[in-house]
């Protein structure tokens, strides 16, 4: 099946129909589901494969660490900043 996407404001956007055919990780039960089985607040995804969805907790931790590291770098005092004010 060809991917169902469209380009909006220069970025690719998935359609609802495409996501409903993907795999999701249920945050409450720890089960992998295909399609919209559970309420959206209980789902992480979408993922292309069941195997990837099963790794959702690990993927979420990895991404959270990367975002936290990026935030720390962006918010760290810059060397020489005090010199620029004089």
Biopython code that builds the backbone (N, CA, C, O; Angstrom):
import numpy as np
from Bio.PDB.StructureBuilder import StructureBuilder

atoms = [
    (1, "UNK", "N", (0.840, -1.179, 0.000)),
    (1, "UNK", "CA", (0.000, 0.000, 0.000)),
    (1, "UNK", "C", (0.887, 1.244, 0.000)),
    (1, "UNK", "O", (1.836, 1.337, 0.778)),
    (2, "UNK", "N", (0.579, 2.176, -0.857)),
    (2, "UNK", "CA", (1.344, 3.419, -0.937)),
    (2, "UNK", "C", (1.055, 4.274, 0.288)),
    (2, "UNK", "O", (-0.080, 4.317, 0.762)),
    (3, "UNK", "N", (2.079, 4.956, 0.804)),
    (3, "UNK", "CA", (1.841, 5.812, 1.967)),
    (3, "UNK", "C", (0.882, 6.939, 1.630)),
    (3, "UNK", "O", (0.913, 7.494, 0.532)),
    (4, "UNK", "N", (0.045, 7.262, 2.575)),
    (4, "UNK", "CA", (-0.910, 8.353, 2.377)),
    (4, "UNK", "C", (-0.400, 9.569, 3.118)),
    (4, "UNK", "O", (-0.561, 9.688, 4.333)),
    (5, "UNK", "N", (0.206, 10.455, 2.386)),
    (5, "UNK", "CA", (0.722, 11.674, 2.992)),
    (5, "UNK", "C", (0.325, 12.853, 2.131)),
    (5, "UNK", "O", (-0.060, 12.705, 0.971)),
    (6, "UNK", "N", (0.427, 14.000, 2.715)),
    (6, "UNK", "CA", (0.242, 15.240, 1.977)),
    (6, "UNK", "C", (1.249, 16.231, 2.508)),
    (6, "UNK", "O", (1.740, 16.088, 3.628)),
    (7, "UNK", "N", (1.559, 17.228, 1.714)),
    (7, "UNK", "CA", (2.517, 18.247, 2.133)),
    (7, "UNK", "C", (1.735, 19.492, 2.517)),
    (7, "UNK", "O", (0.934, 20.010, 1.739)),
    (8, "UNK", "N", (1.985, 19.960, 3.736)),
    (8, "UNK", "CA", (1.321, 21.151, 4.250)),
    (8, "UNK", "C", (2.401, 22.087, 4.760)),
    (8, "UNK", "O", (3.204, 21.712, 5.614)),
    (9, "UNK", "N", (2.419, 23.293, 4.243)),
    (9, "UNK", "CA", (3.419, 24.288, 4.640)),
    (9, "UNK", "C", (4.836, 23.728, 4.573)),
    (9, "UNK", "O", (5.652, 23.983, 5.459)),
    (10, "UNK", "N", (5.124, 22.972, 3.532)),
    (10, "UNK", "CA", (6.462, 22.459, 3.312)),
    (10, "UNK", "C", (6.843, 21.260, 4.157)),
    (10, "UNK", "O", (7.993, 20.825, 4.115)),
    (11, "UNK", "N", (5.911, 20.715, 4.923)),
    (11, "UNK", "CA", (6.235, 19.509, 5.697)),
    (11, "UNK", "C", (5.228, 18.412, 5.377)),
    (11, "UNK", "O", (4.068, 18.666, 5.053)),
    (12, "UNK", "N", (5.721, 17.188, 5.484)),
    (12, "UNK", "CA", (4.877, 16.046, 5.165)),
    (12, "UNK", "C", (3.974, 15.722, 6.344)),
    (12, "UNK", "O", (4.416, 15.746, 7.492)),
    (13, "UNK", "N", (2.716, 15.419, 6.067)),
    (13, "UNK", "CA", (1.753, 15.135, 7.111)),
    (13, "UNK", "C", (1.074, 13.803, 6.818)),
    (13, "UNK", "O", (0.632, 13.572, 5.693)),
    (14, "UNK", "N", (0.984, 12.925, 7.813)),
    (14, "UNK", "CA", (0.288, 11.655, 7.643)),
    (14, "UNK", "C", (-1.206, 11.885, 7.713)),
    (14, "UNK", "O", (-1.670, 12.821, 8.364)),
    (15, "UNK", "N", (-1.949, 11.042, 7.050)),
    (15, "UNK", "CA", (-3.395, 11.129, 7.155)),
    (15, "UNK", "C", (-3.876, 10.216, 8.278)),
    (15, "UNK", "O", (-3.162, 9.300, 8.683)),
    (16, "UNK", "N", (-5.061, 10.459, 8.771)),
    (16, "UNK", "CA", (-5.631, 9.651, 9.841)),
    (16, "UNK", "C", (-5.748, 8.203, 9.410)),
    (16, "UNK", "O", (-5.477, 7.303, 10.205)),
    (17, "UNK", "N", (-6.143, 7.959, 8.176)),
    (17, "UNK", "CA", (-6.297, 6.585, 7.695)),
    (17, "UNK", "C", (-4.982, 5.827, 7.784)),
    (17, "UNK", "O", (-4.975, 4.654, 8.155)),
    (18, "UNK", "N", (-3.877, 6.467, 7.455)),
    (18, "UNK", "CA", (-2.576, 5.795, 7.529)),
    (18, "UNK", "C", (-2.240, 5.446, 8.970)),
    (18, "UNK", "O", (-1.830, 4.316, 9.237)),
    (19, "UNK", "N", (-2.396, 6.362, 9.896)),
    (19, "UNK", "CA", (-2.073, 6.109, 11.296)),
    (19, "UNK", "C", (-2.948, 5.013, 11.887)),
    (19, "UNK", "O", (-2.492, 4.256, 12.744)),
    (20, "UNK", "N", (-4.188, 4.916, 11.447)),
    (20, "UNK", "CA", (-5.086, 3.909, 12.007)),
    (20, "UNK", "C", (-4.663, 2.497, 11.628)),
    (20, "UNK", "O", (-5.136, 1.527, 12.221)),
    (21, "UNK", "N", (-3.776, 2.372, 10.648)),
    (21, "UNK", "CA", (-3.297, 1.064, 10.214)),
    (21, "UNK", "C", (-1.949, 0.717, 10.838)),
    (21, "UNK", "O", (-1.413, -0.362, 10.586)),
    (22, "UNK", "N", (-1.401, 1.607, 11.641)),
    (22, "UNK", "CA", (-0.082, 1.395, 12.247)),
    (22, "UNK", "C", (-0.216, 0.745, 13.620)),
    (22, "UNK", "O", (-1.312, 0.433, 14.085)),
    (23, "UNK", "N", (0.943, 0.553, 14.249)),
    (23, "UNK", "CA", (1.002, -0.094, 15.561)),
    (23, "UNK", "C", (1.174, 0.957, 16.649)),
    (23, "UNK", "O", (1.820, 1.985, 16.448)),
    (24, "UNK", "N", (0.593, 0.682, 17.782)),
    (24, "UNK", "CA", (0.608, 1.584, 18.913)),
    (24, "UNK", "C", (0.977, 0.800, 20.163)),
    (24, "UNK", "O", (0.702, -0.397, 20.249)),
    (25, "UNK", "N", (1.592, 1.459, 21.126)),
    (25, "UNK", "CA", (1.913, 0.860, 22.415)),
    (25, "UNK", "C", (0.918, 1.393, 23.429)),
    (25, "UNK", "O", (0.778, 2.606, 23.590)),
    (26, "UNK", "N", (0.230, 0.494, 24.110)),
    (26, "UNK", "CA", (-0.734, 0.899, 25.124)),
    (26, "UNK", "C", (0.018, 1.162, 26.421)),
    (26, "UNK", "O", (0.590, 0.239, 27.001)),
    (27, "UNK", "N", (0.025, 2.395, 26.878)),
    (27, "UNK", "CA", (0.767, 2.801, 28.068)),
    (27, "UNK", "C", (0.186, 2.221, 29.350)),
    (27, "UNK", "O", (0.901, 2.088, 30.344)),
    (28, "UNK", "N", (-1.086, 1.876, 29.347)),
    (28, "UNK", "CA", (-1.733, 1.307, 30.536)),
    (28, "UNK", "C", (-1.479, -0.189, 30.661)),
    (28, "UNK", "O", (-1.179, -0.677, 31.751)),
    (29, "UNK", "N", (-1.596, -0.922, 29.553)),
    (29, "UNK", "CA", (-1.497, -2.386, 29.611)),
    (29, "UNK", "C", (-0.131, -2.920, 29.206)),
    (29, "UNK", "O", (0.209, -4.057, 29.535)),
    (30, "UNK", "N", (0.669, -2.105, 28.485)),
    (30, "UNK", "CA", (1.956, -2.565, 27.983)),
    (30, "UNK", "C", (1.827, -3.438, 26.746)),
    (30, "UNK", "O", (2.800, -4.059, 26.318)),
    (31, "UNK", "N", (0.641, -3.490, 26.172)),
    (31, "UNK", "CA", (0.382, -4.311, 24.985)),
    (31, "UNK", "C", (0.576, -3.501, 23.711)),
    (31, "UNK", "O", (0.384, -2.285, 23.696)),
    (32, "UNK", "N", (0.961, -4.197, 22.641)),
    (32, "UNK", "CA", (1.038, -3.594, 21.312)),
    (32, "UNK", "C", (-0.313, -3.799, 20.641)),
    (32, "UNK", "O", (-0.879, -4.891, 20.675)),
    (33, "UNK", "N", (-0.818, -2.735, 20.033)),
    (33, "UNK", "CA", (-2.120, -2.787, 19.365)),
    (33, "UNK", "C", (-1.973, -2.293, 17.927)),
    (33, "UNK", "O", (-1.131, -1.445, 17.635)),
    (34, "UNK", "N", (-2.786, -2.824, 17.054)),
    (34, "UNK", "CA", (-2.802, -2.327, 15.676)),
    (34, "UNK", "C", (-4.068, -1.513, 15.484)),
    (34, "UNK", "O", (-5.177, -2.003, 15.697)),
    (35, "UNK", "N", (-3.888, -0.274, 15.083)),
    (35, "UNK", "CA", (-5.027, 0.614, 14.883)),
    (35, "UNK", "C", (-5.436, 1.302, 16.179)),
    (35, "UNK", "O", (-4.754, 1.218, 17.200)),
    (36, "UNK", "N", (-6.561, 1.976, 16.100)),
    (36, "UNK", "CA", (-7.057, 2.762, 17.230)),
    (36, "UNK", "C", (-7.909, 1.885, 18.146)),
    (36, "UNK", "O", (-9.136, 1.989, 18.143)),
    (37, "UNK", "N", (-7.264, 1.024, 18.925)),
    (37, "UNK", "CA", (-7.979, 0.125, 19.826)),
    (37, "UNK", "C", (-8.308, 0.829, 21.133)),
    (37, "UNK", "O", (-9.424, 0.713, 21.640)),
    (38, "UNK", "N", (-7.352, 1.552, 21.675)),
    (38, "UNK", "CA", (-7.489, 2.205, 22.980)),
    (38, "UNK", "C", (-7.659, 3.707, 22.819)),
    (38, "UNK", "O", (-7.377, 4.259, 21.756)),
    (39, "UNK", "N", (-8.126, 4.374, 23.888)),
    (39, "UNK", "CA", (-8.228, 5.839, 23.839)),
    (39, "UNK", "C", (-6.856, 6.471, 23.576)),
    (39, "UNK", "O", (-5.826, 5.922, 23.966)),
    (40, "UNK", "N", (-6.855, 7.601, 22.927)),
    (40, "UNK", "CA", (-5.593, 8.248, 22.533)),
    (40, "UNK", "C", (-4.689, 8.567, 23.722)),
    (40, "UNK", "O", (-3.467, 8.545, 23.574)),
    (41, "UNK", "N", (-5.244, 8.857, 24.879)),
    (41, "UNK", "CA", (-4.410, 9.189, 26.034)),
    (41, "UNK", "C", (-3.621, 7.986, 26.541)),
    (41, "UNK", "O", (-2.653, 8.149, 27.283)),
    (42, "UNK", "N", (-4.022, 6.794, 26.151)),
    (42, "UNK", "CA", (-3.345, 5.571, 26.588)),
    (42, "UNK", "C", (-2.371, 5.032, 25.544)),
    (42, "UNK", "O", (-1.749, 3.995, 25.775)),
    (43, "UNK", "N", (-2.219, 5.711, 24.392)),
    (43, "UNK", "CA", (-1.402, 5.181, 23.297)),
    (43, "UNK", "C", (-0.153, 5.998, 23.068)),
    (43, "UNK", "O", (-0.164, 7.222, 23.199)),
    (44, "UNK", "N", (0.945, 5.301, 22.720)),
    (44, "UNK", "CA", (2.167, 5.943, 22.229)),
    (44, "UNK", "C", (2.380, 5.415, 20.821)),
    (44, "UNK", "O", (2.213, 4.223, 20.564)),
    (45, "UNK", "N", (2.745, 6.300, 19.920)),
    (45, "UNK", "CA", (2.970, 5.880, 18.538)),
    (45, "UNK", "C", (2.543, 6.971, 17.603)),
    (45, "UNK", "O", (2.329, 8.106, 18.030)),
    (46, "UNK", "N", (2.417, 6.665, 16.365)),
    (46, "UNK", "CA", (2.368, 5.333, 15.766)),
    (46, "UNK", "C", (3.759, 4.805, 15.430)),
    (46, "UNK", "O", (4.724, 5.563, 15.324)),
    (47, "UNK", "N", (3.836, 3.490, 15.266)),
    (47, "UNK", "CA", (5.048, 2.799, 14.864)),
    (47, "UNK", "C", (4.747, 1.978, 13.618)),
    (47, "UNK", "O", (3.615, 1.541, 13.410)),
    (48, "UNK", "N", (5.760, 1.775, 12.798)),
    (48, "UNK", "CA", (5.582, 1.032, 11.551)),
    (48, "UNK", "C", (5.457, -0.470, 11.766)),
    (48, "UNK", "O", (4.794, -1.154, 10.986)),
    (49, "UNK", "N", (6.088, -0.990, 12.815)),
    (49, "UNK", "CA", (6.056, -2.435, 13.060)),
    (49, "UNK", "C", (5.665, -2.713, 14.504)),
    (49, "UNK", "O", (5.793, -1.850, 15.372)),
    (50, "UNK", "N", (5.187, -3.925, 14.748)),
    (50, "UNK", "CA", (4.840, -4.340, 16.103)),
    (50, "UNK", "C", (6.092, -4.388, 16.975)),
    (50, "UNK", "O", (6.043, -4.062, 18.161)),
    (51, "UNK", "N", (7.211, -4.796, 16.380)),
    (51, "UNK", "CA", (8.467, -4.872, 17.134)),
    (51, "UNK", "C", (8.901, -3.497, 17.620)),
    (51, "UNK", "O", (9.337, -3.342, 18.761)),
    (52, "UNK", "N", (8.781, -2.511, 16.757)),
    (52, "UNK", "CA", (9.136, -1.144, 17.143)),
    (52, "UNK", "C", (8.193, -0.641, 18.243)),
    (52, "UNK", "O", (8.633, -0.004, 19.200)),
    (53, "UNK", "N", (6.908, -0.929, 18.100)),
    (53, "UNK", "CA", (5.935, -0.505, 19.115)),
    (53, "UNK", "C", (6.237, -1.153, 20.460)),
    (53, "UNK", "O", (6.054, -0.523, 21.502)),
    (54, "UNK", "N", (6.694, -2.396, 20.453)),
    (54, "UNK", "CA", (7.027, -3.090, 21.697)),
    (54, "UNK", "C", (8.198, -2.419, 22.409)),
    (54, "UNK", "O", (8.332, -2.537, 23.627)),
    (55, "UNK", "N", (9.045, -1.716, 21.661)),
    (55, "UNK", "CA", (10.184, -0.987, 22.228)),
    (55, "UNK", "C", (9.817, 0.433, 22.650)),
    (55, "UNK", "O", (10.703, 1.210, 23.007)),
    (56, "UNK", "N", (8.546, 0.787, 22.619)),
    (56, "UNK", "CA", (8.113, 2.160, 22.895)),
    (56, "UNK", "C", (8.662, 2.722, 24.205)),
    (56, "UNK", "O", (9.149, 3.852, 24.207)),
    (57, "UNK", "N", (8.608, 1.986, 25.324)),
    (57, "UNK", "CA", (9.151, 2.581, 26.560)),
    (57, "UNK", "C", (10.629, 2.952, 26.431)),
    (57, "UNK", "O", (11.056, 4.003, 26.912)),
    (58, "UNK", "N", (11.400, 2.092, 25.786)),
    (58, "UNK", "CA", (12.821, 2.376, 25.578)),
    (58, "UNK", "C", (13.011, 3.576, 24.655)),
    (58, "UNK", "O", (13.841, 4.445, 24.923)),
    (59, "UNK", "N", (12.251, 3.622, 23.583)),
    (59, "UNK", "CA", (12.336, 4.730, 22.625)),
    (59, "UNK", "C", (11.962, 6.046, 23.309)),
    (59, "UNK", "O", (12.623, 7.064, 23.105)),
    (60, "UNK", "N", (10.913, 6.024, 24.110)),
    (60, "UNK", "CA", (10.473, 7.229, 24.824)),
    (60, "UNK", "C", (11.565, 7.710, 25.779)),
    (60, "UNK", "O", (11.841, 8.908, 25.850)),
    (61, "UNK", "N", (12.193, 6.776, 26.521)),
    (61, "UNK", "CA", (13.287, 7.163, 27.429)),
    (61, "UNK", "C", (14.451, 7.773, 26.657)),
    (61, "UNK", "O", (15.006, 8.792, 27.069)),
    (62, "UNK", "N", (14.827, 7.144, 25.522)),
    (62, "UNK", "CA", (15.942, 7.656, 24.719)),
    (62, "UNK", "C", (15.653, 9.070, 24.224)),
    (62, "UNK", "O", (16.507, 9.953, 24.308)),
    (63, "UNK", "N", (14.455, 9.274, 23.714)),
    (63, "UNK", "CA", (14.085, 10.607, 23.191)),
    (63, "UNK", "C", (14.017, 11.634, 24.313)),
    (63, "UNK", "O", (14.435, 12.778, 24.131)),
    (64, "UNK", "N", (13.496, 11.237, 25.467)),
    (64, "UNK", "CA", (13.417, 12.165, 26.602)),
    (64, "UNK", "C", (14.799, 12.597, 27.050)),
    (64, "UNK", "O", (15.026, 13.773, 27.333)),
    (65, "UNK", "N", (15.736, 11.637, 27.117)),
    (65, "UNK", "CA", (17.116, 11.976, 27.490)),
    (65, "UNK", "C", (17.729, 12.929, 26.472)),
    (65, "UNK", "O", (18.384, 13.902, 26.845)),
    (66, "UNK", "N", (17.518, 12.652, 25.192)),
    (66, "UNK", "CA", (18.079, 13.509, 24.141)),
    (66, "UNK", "C", (17.495, 14.921, 24.233)),
    (66, "UNK", "O", (18.227, 15.902, 24.097)),
    (67, "UNK", "N", (16.183, 15.031, 24.463)),
    (67, "UNK", "CA", (15.567, 16.359, 24.584)),
    (67, "UNK", "C", (16.081, 17.087, 25.819)),
    (67, "UNK", "O", (16.333, 18.291, 25.768)),
    (68, "UNK", "N", (16.238, 16.367, 26.931)),
    (68, "UNK", "CA", (16.758, 16.996, 28.155)),
    (68, "UNK", "C", (18.186, 17.480, 27.940)),
    (68, "UNK", "O", (18.541, 18.576, 28.374)),
    (69, "UNK", "N", (19.012, 16.666, 27.270)),
    (69, "UNK", "CA", (20.385, 17.076, 26.969)),
    (69, "UNK", "C", (20.398, 18.321, 26.087)),
    (69, "UNK", "O", (21.181, 19.244, 26.311)),
    (70, "UNK", "N", (19.526, 18.337, 25.087)),
    (70, "UNK", "CA", (19.445, 19.496, 24.196)),
    (70, "UNK", "C", (19.019, 20.745, 24.972)),
    (70, "UNK", "O", (19.580, 21.822, 24.773)),
    (71, "UNK", "N", (18.034, 20.599, 25.852)),
    (71, "UNK", "CA", (17.588, 21.730, 26.674)),
    (71, "UNK", "C", (18.721, 22.254, 27.553)),
    (71, "UNK", "O", (18.903, 23.464, 27.684)),
    (72, "UNK", "N", (19.486, 21.334, 28.159)),
    (72, "UNK", "CA", (20.612, 21.766, 29.003)),
    (72, "UNK", "C", (21.640, 22.544, 28.191)),
    (72, "UNK", "O", (22.151, 23.569, 28.641)),
    (73, "UNK", "N", (21.942, 22.045, 26.978)),
    (73, "UNK", "CA", (22.913, 22.748, 26.130)),
    (73, "UNK", "C", (22.389, 24.126, 25.734)),
    (73, "UNK", "O", (23.142, 25.100, 25.748)),
    (74, "UNK", "N", (21.122, 24.217, 25.385)),
    (74, "UNK", "CA", (20.548, 25.499, 24.962)),
    (74, "UNK", "C", (20.467, 26.496, 26.114)),
    (74, "UNK", "O", (20.566, 27.703, 25.897)),
    (75, "UNK", "N", (20.288, 26.000, 27.334)),
    (75, "UNK", "CA", (20.107, 26.880, 28.485)),
    (75, "UNK", "C", (21.387, 27.112, 29.279)),
    (75, "UNK", "O", (21.383, 27.862, 30.255)),
    (76, "UNK", "N", (22.461, 26.485, 28.877)),
    (76, "UNK", "CA", (23.740, 26.640, 29.585)),
    (76, "UNK", "C", (24.285, 28.041, 29.337)),
    (76, "UNK", "O", (24.140, 28.593, 28.246)),
    (77, "UNK", "N", (24.916, 28.610, 30.367)),
    (77, "UNK", "CA", (25.529, 29.931, 30.167)),
    (77, "UNK", "C", (26.607, 29.832, 29.086)),
    (77, "UNK", "O", (27.377, 28.873, 29.040)),
    (78, "UNK", "N", (26.641, 30.815, 28.247)),
    (78, "UNK", "CA", (27.630, 30.822, 27.163)),
    (78, "UNK", "C", (28.908, 31.463, 27.648)),
    (78, "UNK", "O", (28.875, 32.497, 28.316)),
    (79, "UNK", "N", (30.021, 30.868, 27.322)),
    (79, "UNK", "CA", (31.295, 31.457, 27.726)),
    (79, "UNK", "C", (31.490, 32.776, 27.001)),
    (79, "UNK", "O", (31.213, 32.895, 25.808)),
    (80, "UNK", "N", (31.961, 33.743, 27.726)),
    (80, "UNK", "CA", (32.208, 35.054, 27.132)),
    (80, "UNK", "C", (30.982, 35.950, 27.131)),
    (80, "UNK", "O", (31.067, 37.095, 26.686)),
    (81, "UNK", "N", (29.862, 35.473, 27.608)),
    (81, "UNK", "CA", (28.644, 36.287, 27.596)),
    (81, "UNK", "C", (28.807, 37.527, 28.471)),
    (81, "UNK", "O", (28.332, 38.607, 28.119)),
    (82, "UNK", "N", (29.482, 37.371, 29.617)),
    (82, "UNK", "CA", (29.670, 38.523, 30.507)),
    (82, "UNK", "C", (30.586, 39.556, 29.854)),
    (82, "UNK", "O", (30.414, 40.759, 30.056)),
    (83, "UNK", "N", (31.567, 39.084, 29.066)),
    (83, "UNK", "CA", (32.475, 40.001, 28.390)),
    (83, "UNK", "C", (31.753, 40.844, 27.348)),
    (83, "UNK", "O", (32.131, 41.990, 27.105)),
    (84, "UNK", "N", (30.713, 40.283, 26.731)),
    (84, "UNK", "CA", (29.978, 40.989, 25.689)),
    (84, "UNK", "C", (29.220, 42.174, 26.255)),
    (84, "UNK", "O", (28.949, 43.135, 25.535)),
    (85, "UNK", "N", (28.868, 42.120, 27.550)),
    (85, "UNK", "CA", (28.070, 43.183, 28.145)),
    (85, "UNK", "C", (28.905, 44.410, 28.483)),
    (85, "UNK", "O", (28.349, 45.493, 28.661)),
    (86, "UNK", "N", (30.182, 44.273, 28.573)),
    (86, "UNK", "CA", (31.044, 45.412, 28.955)),
    (86, "UNK", "C", (31.368, 46.280, 27.795)),
    (86, "UNK", "O", (32.078, 47.274, 27.947)),
]
sb = StructureBuilder()
sb.init_structure("model")
sb.init_model(0)
sb.init_chain("A")
sb.init_seg("    ")
for serial, (resi, resn, name, xyz) in enumerate(atoms, 1):
    if name == "N":
        sb.init_residue(resn, " ", resi, " ")
    sb.init_atom(name, np.array(xyz, "f"), 0.0, 1.0, " ", f" {name:<3s}", serial, name[0])
structure = sb.get_structure()
